[in-house]
Amino acid sequence: MQFTLQATDAQSKARAGQLVTDHGVIETPIFMPVGTVGSVKAVHQRELADDIHARIILGNTYHLYLRPGLDVLEGAGGLHRFNGWHGPILTDSGGYQVYSLSNTRKIREEGVTFKSHIDGSKHLFTPENVMDIQRTIGADIIMALDECAPYPCEYGYARQSMEMTHRWLKRCCDRFDGTEPKYGYRQTLFPIVQGSVYNDLRVQSAETIASFGREGNAIGGLSVGEPAEKMYELTELVCDILPRDKPRYLMGVGTPANILEAIALGVDMFDCVMPTRNARNGMLFTTQGIMNIRNEKWKKDYSPIDAELGGYASTHYTKAYLRHLVASNEYLAGQIASVHNLTFYLWLVRQARRHIQAGTYRPWKDQMVKQVMQRL
């Protein structure tokens, strides 16, 4: 993987860059649609590439490991061939599931023992086998195993958790560097900064992560319930430490406003389930603001969902028709809304990139945050 920093904004820390993988080029800043089980819910791969203009998608190590299983994925030749997505893929390590499945897992130095949410069977994730699992899945970018500390948590727990994450990172790097890709293309390992909401721990973690000299770095453990201003404070703190010439990935973030603000702080890569999850519940993100398509006011609105946005779903279907589909519990409603929301998210980061290149990101961002987060 190669990353080239191409432009910086004159009035903020926003950056535009280019990330080159064996499966394609990614222009940053970028939003990555989440395809947890090898599928971005309700969206065809063709739509992801041609209508939404996604350049990289995510897969989830925990879920893919349990189902369809590594034998199926390896037999197919990796996730790219299994799901028909020809662009880059990033897989998380399962660390977030360590956080979210707190009632069914046990963390110790060796790794994480957990019970499958499917059949209750017991499994063990270690730094070593998580590298092997992600090698088998075949993602272009794979994540180190970490623990995402809950919010709130005591300082002592956050410190111990962070230190174990650093020890796990060393083991991840040793295993990754001691093995080869399975499918004839290169893979890249990203470490993850932790430290909860404690500034000194975040500084220590960012410095430790940077010292490993990997090709990119991630910021984890944020957007888990802490105030947005604290998230921004810690993001800026960490970005000022992480290497300038390598991509920075803020995991699991977030709303359009979160993304715009974090870009201004120096973040390059984002992912979040919000655009598709909210779409299935009738919430649309548009260039003019947030719309609850279930509201009565859209019942006879025959204008396109978002004429300014472009894209088939956003311009071909009307608000009234989509509202009718939602009210009727038609499956097509979730598909149209998901494609629209993802089209909006990818449009937003492309617009951000253009303004960074023009040196006008800061004033544009300040105006857009207000515009895209207002309720229609």
MOHU-V825895 format. One record per pair of residues at least 24 apart in sequence whose C-alpha atoms are under 6 Angstrom apart, sorted by the first residue. I is the first residue (numbers start at 1). J is the second residue. D is the distance in Angstrom with one decimal. If there is no record, write none. Layout:
BEGIN
i: (I I)
j: (J J)
d: (D D)
END
This chain:
BEGIN
i: (7 9 9 10 11 12 13 13 13 14 14 14 16 23 23 24 26 28 29 29 29 30 30 31 31 32 32 32 32 33 34 34 35 36 37 37 42 51 52 56 56 56 57 58 58 58 59 60 60 61 61 61 62 78 78 79 79 88 89 89 90 90 90 90 91 91 92 93 93 93 95 95 95 99 127 127 127 128 128 135 140 141 141 141 142 143 143 144 148 158 158 162 162 190 190 191 192 192 192 193 193 194 194 206 210 216 216 217 218 218 218 219 220 236 257 275 275 276 279 279 280 285 287 288 288 289 289 289 289 289 289 290 290 290 290 291 293 294 313 314)
j: (357 356 359 359 362 264 264 265 266 263 264 266 353 87 88 87 55 268 268 269 349 269 349 270 271 56 57 270 271 57 58 273 59 60 63 64 335 311 343 87 88 89 89 89 90 91 91 91 92 92 93 94 94 137 138 137 138 140 139 140 139 140 141 142 139 142 143 143 144 145 145 146 147 148 168 171 172 172 175 181 187 187 188 189 189 189 190 191 221 195 196 194 195 216 217 217 218 219 220 219 220 220 221 238 242 246 247 248 248 249 250 250 251 265 369 341 342 338 337 338 334 341 372 371 372 371 372 373 374 375 376 373 374 375 376 376 323 323 340 340)
d: (5.6 4.8 4.7 5.2 5.8 5.5 5.2 5.1 5.0 5.3 4.4 4.8 5.7 5.0 5.0 5.8 5.9 5.7 4.4 5.8 5.9 5.1 5.8 4.8 5.6 5.6 5.0 6.0 4.8 5.1 4.8 5.9 5.1 4.8 5.8 5.6 4.9 5.6 4.4 6.0 4.8 5.5 5.1 5.6 4.8 5.6 4.7 5.5 5.5 5.9 5.6 5.5 5.0 5.2 5.1 5.5 6.0 5.8 5.0 5.4 5.4 5.9 4.6 5.8 5.9 5.2 5.2 5.1 5.9 5.2 5.6 5.1 5.4 5.5 5.7 5.9 5.0 5.7 5.6 6.0 4.6 5.8 4.8 5.9 5.0 5.7 5.0 5.2 5.0 5.7 5.9 5.7 5.5 5.3 5.0 5.4 4.6 5.4 5.8 4.8 5.7 5.7 5.9 5.9 5.8 5.2 5.0 5.2 5.6 4.4 5.9 4.9 5.4 5.3 5.2 5.2 6.0 4.8 5.0 5.1 4.7 5.7 5.8 5.9 5.5 5.8 4.0 5.2 4.8 5.7 6.0 6.0 6.0 4.9 5.8 5.3 5.5 5.7 5.7 5.4)
END
